[in-house]
Amino acid sequence: MNATNSRVIAAAAAAAATTLALAGCAAAGSTAGAGIPDRPGTAQPVSSATHPNHAPRRLAKRLIEAAVAPPSAHRSRQSSTKQLRQPPAGPAGHDAIVRIRWWRVDKPWHAAYSWVVHHQAKFLTNQSSGATGGPALRDNERYADFTPAHLPAGVNSATLTIAVQPLTRHTAAIAAYAVVVRQSPRPADENVPRSLATVALIGKDWAAPGSKPVITKRTVTGSTAQKLVSDFDSLVVRPDEGPIPCPISLSTQTATFATPGHTWVVHNGFCDQVTVILNHHRLPALQATEQFTNDLNAALGQGSDNSTDVGGNLGTRVRQPLVRNTPIR
């Protein structure tokens, strides 16, 4: 089972309050190794000329500084295990900023995990958790994903993941991964004019994988067309954040927006992304939304989107979880 870490982070307006929260929580955790620099992850560096918004880097720094370990833990310059060298979700993409910290602690790994889950900063919410396992003690791992509450401009998602792995029956390794994904701007000239009054739609609905689809064609006008235009113009560029889950969708939709001199052919329903062809030129993929999908289905007279991970996951996880569940409270 896979998890997509699409997360949000505190707004710049709340920076002062966040800083106080971090300071208060950090005081309860380990400060050993405070002089050890954080390790960058595998994302490629991007020049400030290309990405002038420094908010993603500041937020990655704030998240990793929020991570705390038990008071008896000691910071490490490198991972104590191969498995903890990178986040459970795998290598980050070019739009992700990754910061990593590692610790060792003389504590059974289950006890260390319980401590870190219940002692992270108050501005973070435990969004989900997961586990891996195997025949050897060191094959085991538990991790939890924490997210802030709000998203500032220039950031697509942000997550603090804390992972714990046993070294022996009485010692454990801990890793913290701050992953902040940049949000690239979408050029305004790619938007469809809001005055467009007609949209051509094609829907394909599979009763089961491998069967022939039921094809529906409709042309919508008026408020229905304008709603679809508004939905499309509200989509954002999908960032490169590394390996992603790709569920099979049993229904897909194609919308054609046409004005004098310009034609947008928009495909929705595959890998949670929206592909766009403008005047025969492919544009960067956009991030699908439930709103756009639901409005397309409603306009076509189809039901809600049916997606499944069974047999259809094209993404991979470096550490495939045996368990992926709801937050631990």
C-alpha positions as CSV (number, residue, x, y, z in Angstrom):
1,M,0.0,0.0,0.0
2,N,1.4,3.4,-0.9
3,A,1.2,6.8,0.6
4,T,1.4,10.1,-1.1
5,N,2.8,12.7,0.8
6,S,1.0,15.7,-0.3
7,R,1.2,18.0,2.6
8,V,1.0,21.7,3.6
9,I,3.0,24.0,5.8
10,A,2.6,27.0,8.0
11,A,2.0,30.4,6.4
12,A,4.6,33.1,6.7
13,A,2.2,35.2,8.7
14,A,2.4,32.5,11.5
15,A,6.2,32.4,11.5
16,A,6.7,34.0,14.8
17,A,4.2,31.7,16.6
18,T,5.8,28.7,14.8
19,T,9.3,29.7,16.0
20,L,8.1,29.8,19.6
21,A,6.5,26.4,19.2
22,L,9.6,24.9,17.8
23,A,11.8,26.3,20.6
24,G,9.5,24.9,23.2
25,C,9.3,21.4,21.8
26,A,13.0,21.2,21.0
27,A,13.9,21.9,24.6
28,A,12.2,18.6,25.5
29,G,14.3,16.6,23.1
30,S,17.9,15.7,22.6
31,T,20.4,18.6,21.9
32,A,23.4,16.3,21.7
33,G,25.2,16.9,18.4
34,A,23.8,20.3,17.8
35,G,26.9,21.3,15.9
36,I,26.4,18.6,13.3
37,P,25.1,20.1,10.0
38,D,21.9,18.8,8.5
39,R,22.4,16.6,5.4
40,P,20.7,17.5,2.2
41,G,18.7,14.9,0.4
42,T,18.9,13.7,-3.2
43,A,17.0,16.6,-4.8
44,Q,18.9,18.7,-7.3
45,P,19.9,22.2,-6.4
46,V,18.0,24.9,-8.1
47,S,19.4,28.4,-8.6
48,S,17.7,31.4,-7.0
49,A,17.4,32.9,-10.5
50,T,15.1,30.0,-11.5
51,H,13.2,29.9,-8.1
52,P,13.4,33.3,-6.5
53,N,11.0,32.3,-3.8
54,H,13.1,31.3,-0.8
55,A,10.1,30.1,1.2
56,P,10.6,26.4,0.4
57,R,14.2,26.4,1.8
58,R,13.2,28.3,4.9
59,L,10.3,25.9,5.5
60,A,12.5,22.9,5.0
61,K,14.9,24.3,7.6
62,R,12.1,25.1,10.0
63,L,10.7,21.5,9.7
64,I,14.0,19.8,10.3
65,E,14.7,22.0,13.3
66,A,11.3,21.0,14.6
67,A,12.3,17.3,14.7
68,V,13.2,16.1,18.2
69,A,14.6,12.8,19.5
70,P,14.6,11.4,23.1
71,P,16.8,13.3,25.5
72,S,19.3,10.5,25.7
73,A,19.7,10.3,21.9
74,H,22.9,11.5,20.2
75,R,23.1,13.1,16.7
76,S,25.0,11.2,14.1
77,R,26.9,12.6,11.1
78,Q,25.6,9.7,8.9
79,S,22.9,7.1,9.0
80,S,23.5,4.1,11.2
81,T,21.7,1.9,8.7
82,K,21.5,1.8,4.9
83,Q,17.7,1.8,5.1
84,L,17.5,5.2,6.8
85,R,19.7,7.1,4.4
86,Q,16.7,8.4,2.5
87,P,12.9,8.9,3.2
88,P,10.6,5.9,3.1
89,A,8.9,7.4,0.0
90,G,12.1,7.1,-1.9
91,P,14.4,9.6,-3.7
92,A,13.0,13.1,-4.0
93,G,12.4,14.8,-7.4
94,H,13.9,18.0,-8.7
95,D,11.3,20.2,-7.1
96,A,11.8,18.8,-3.6
97,I,14.1,20.2,-0.9
98,V,15.1,17.5,1.5
99,R,16.9,17.9,4.9
100,I,17.9,14.9,7.0
101,R,19.0,14.3,10.6
102,W,20.0,11.1,12.3
103,W,20.3,10.0,15.9
104,R,21.3,6.9,17.9
105,V,19.6,6.1,21.2
106,D,20.1,3.5,23.9
107,K,16.4,2.6,24.0
108,P,14.4,-0.3,22.5
109,W,13.1,0.7,19.1
110,H,9.4,0.4,19.9
111,A,9.9,2.7,22.9
112,A,12.0,5.2,20.8
113,Y,9.2,5.3,18.2
114,S,6.5,5.9,20.8
115,W,8.5,8.8,22.2
116,V,9.1,10.6,18.9
117,V,5.5,10.1,17.7
118,H,4.2,11.9,20.9
119,H,6.8,14.6,21.3
120,Q,6.9,16.5,17.9
121,A,6.1,20.2,17.7
122,K,2.5,21.2,18.5
123,F,2.1,22.9,15.1
124,L,2.6,19.6,13.4
125,T,-0.2,17.0,12.9
126,N,0.4,13.3,12.7
127,Q,-1.0,12.6,9.3
128,S,-0.2,8.9,8.8
129,S,2.1,6.1,9.9
130,G,3.6,3.0,8.3
131,A,5.8,0.0,9.1
132,T,8.1,-2.5,7.3
133,G,9.3,-5.8,8.6
134,G,11.3,-8.9,7.8
135,P,12.9,-12.0,9.4
136,A,15.9,-10.1,10.9
137,L,15.5,-7.6,13.7
138,R,17.1,-4.8,11.5
139,D,14.5,-5.4,8.8
140,N,11.9,-3.7,11.0
141,E,11.0,0.0,10.8
142,R,8.2,2.3,11.8
143,Y,7.7,5.8,10.6
144,A,5.2,8.6,10.9
145,D,4.4,11.6,8.7
146,F,3.7,15.0,10.2
147,T,2.4,18.0,8.4
148,P,1.8,21.7,9.3
149,A,-1.5,23.3,8.7
150,H,-1.1,25.9,6.0
151,L,0.6,26.4,2.7
152,P,2.5,29.6,1.8
153,A,3.0,30.8,-1.8
154,G,5.7,28.8,-3.6
155,V,5.2,25.6,-1.7
156,N,3.2,22.6,-3.0
157,S,3.6,20.3,0.0
158,A,5.7,19.7,3.1
159,T,6.2,16.8,5.3
160,L,8.3,15.9,8.3
161,T,8.8,12.1,8.5
162,I,10.3,10.4,11.6
163,A,11.6,6.9,11.1
164,V,12.9,4.5,13.7
165,Q,14.8,1.2,13.1
166,P,16.3,-1.2,15.7
167,L,20.1,-1.6,15.9
168,T,20.0,-4.2,18.7
169,R,17.3,-5.2,21.1
170,H,18.2,-2.2,23.3
171,T,19.4,0.4,20.8
172,A,17.8,2.2,17.9
173,A,18.5,4.5,15.0
174,I,16.2,7.5,14.4
175,A,16.0,9.6,11.2
176,A,14.1,12.8,10.5
177,Y,13.3,13.9,6.9
178,A,12.0,17.3,6.1
179,V,10.7,17.2,2.5
180,V,9.3,20.5,1.0
181,V,8.1,20.5,-2.6
182,R,8.3,23.7,-4.6
183,Q,5.3,25.0,-6.5
184,S,6.3,26.2,-10.0
185,P,4.1,29.1,-11.3
186,R,1.7,28.4,-14.1
187,P,2.0,30.8,-17.1
188,A,-1.2,32.9,-17.3
189,D,-1.3,32.6,-21.1
190,E,-2.0,28.8,-20.7
191,N,-5.3,29.6,-19.1
192,V,-8.6,29.3,-20.9
193,P,-10.6,32.6,-21.3
194,R,-13.4,32.7,-18.7
195,S,-15.7,34.0,-21.5
196,L,-15.6,30.6,-23.2
197,A,-19.2,29.3,-23.4
198,T,-18.9,25.8,-25.0
199,V,-16.8,22.7,-24.0
200,A,-16.6,19.4,-25.8
201,L,-16.3,16.4,-23.5
202,I,-15.5,12.7,-24.0
203,G,-15.8,10.3,-21.1
204,K,-14.5,6.7,-21.0
205,D,-15.8,4.3,-18.3
206,W,-14.5,0.8,-17.9
207,A,-16.7,-1.7,-16.1
208,A,-13.5,-3.6,-15.2
209,P,-9.8,-3.5,-16.2
210,G,-9.3,-4.9,-19.6
211,S,-12.9,-4.5,-20.8
212,K,-14.0,-2.2,-23.6
213,P,-14.9,1.3,-22.3
214,V,-18.3,2.8,-22.5
215,I,-17.7,6.1,-24.4
216,T,-19.8,9.2,-23.7
217,K,-19.7,12.4,-25.8
218,R,-21.3,15.6,-24.8
219,T,-21.1,19.3,-25.5
220,V,-21.9,21.5,-22.5
221,T,-22.6,25.2,-22.5
222,G,-23.5,28.1,-20.1
223,S,-22.7,27.8,-16.4
224,T,-21.6,24.1,-16.7
225,A,-18.9,25.1,-19.3
226,Q,-17.8,28.1,-17.3
227,K,-17.4,26.0,-14.2
228,L,-15.2,23.6,-16.1
229,V,-13.1,26.5,-17.4
230,S,-12.8,27.9,-13.9
231,D,-11.8,24.5,-12.5
232,F,-9.1,24.1,-15.2
233,D,-7.7,27.5,-14.8
234,S,-7.4,26.9,-11.0
235,L,-5.1,23.8,-11.5
236,V,-1.4,24.1,-10.6
237,V,1.7,22.7,-12.2
238,R,2.4,19.2,-10.9
239,P,5.9,19.3,-9.3
240,D,8.6,16.7,-9.8
241,E,8.6,15.2,-6.3
242,G,10.0,11.8,-7.1
243,P,8.3,8.3,-7.4
244,I,4.5,8.6,-7.0
245,P,1.7,6.1,-6.7
246,C,-0.2,5.7,-9.9
247,P,-3.7,4.1,-9.4
248,I,-5.6,2.7,-12.3
249,S,-8.7,4.9,-13.0
250,L,-11.8,3.1,-14.3
251,S,-13.0,6.4,-15.8
252,T,-11.2,9.1,-17.7
253,Q,-12.3,12.4,-19.2
254,T,-11.2,14.5,-22.1
255,A,-12.2,18.2,-22.3
256,T,-11.6,20.3,-25.4
257,F,-11.6,24.1,-24.9
258,A,-11.5,25.9,-28.3
259,T,-11.3,29.6,-29.0
260,P,-10.3,31.3,-32.3
261,G,-6.7,30.4,-32.8
262,H,-6.3,28.3,-29.7
263,T,-7.3,24.7,-28.7
264,W,-6.7,23.1,-25.3
265,V,-7.1,19.3,-25.2
266,V,-7.2,18.2,-21.6
267,H,-7.0,14.6,-20.4
268,N,-7.9,13.8,-16.8
269,G,-8.0,10.5,-14.8
270,F,-4.5,8.9,-15.1
271,C,-1.9,8.9,-12.3
272,D,-3.8,11.8,-10.6
273,Q,-2.5,14.3,-13.1
274,V,-4.0,16.4,-15.9
275,T,-2.2,16.4,-19.3
276,V,-2.7,19.4,-21.6
277,I,-2.1,19.8,-25.3
278,L,-2.2,23.5,-26.4
279,N,-2.2,24.0,-30.2
280,H,-0.5,20.6,-30.6
281,H,2.2,21.3,-28.0
282,R,2.3,19.4,-24.8
283,L,2.4,21.6,-21.6
284,P,3.8,20.6,-18.2
285,A,1.4,18.2,-16.4
286,L,-1.0,19.8,-13.9
287,Q,-2.1,18.4,-10.6
288,A,-5.5,16.8,-10.6
289,T,-8.1,17.9,-8.1
290,E,-11.3,16.2,-6.8
291,Q,-13.3,19.3,-7.8
292,F,-12.3,19.2,-11.5
293,T,-12.8,15.4,-11.7
294,N,-16.2,15.5,-10.0
295,D,-17.4,18.4,-12.3
296,L,-16.2,16.6,-15.4
297,N,-18.0,13.4,-14.3
298,A,-21.2,15.4,-13.5
299,A,-21.1,17.1,-16.9
300,L,-20.8,13.7,-18.6
301,G,-23.4,12.1,-16.4
302,Q,-20.8,9.7,-15.0
303,G,-20.5,8.7,-11.3
304,S,-17.6,9.7,-9.1
305,D,-14.1,8.6,-10.2
306,N,-13.3,5.0,-9.5
307,S,-9.6,4.4,-8.9
308,T,-7.8,1.4,-7.5
309,D,-4.2,0.5,-6.6
310,V,-4.8,-3.2,-7.3
311,G,-2.4,-4.2,-10.1
312,G,-2.0,-0.6,-11.2
313,N,0.6,1.0,-9.1
314,L,3.4,2.3,-11.4
315,G,5.1,4.1,-8.6
316,T,7.5,2.4,-6.2
317,R,8.5,2.9,-2.6
318,V,12.0,2.2,-1.5
319,R,10.6,0.7,1.7
320,Q,7.3,-0.9,0.8
321,P,5.1,-0.7,3.9
322,L,3.5,-3.8,5.4
323,V,1.2,-1.4,7.3
324,R,0.0,2.1,6.3
325,N,-2.6,3.4,8.6
326,T,-4.2,6.3,10.3
327,P,-2.4,8.7,12.7
328,I,-1.4,7.5,16.1
329,R,-3.0,9.7,18.7
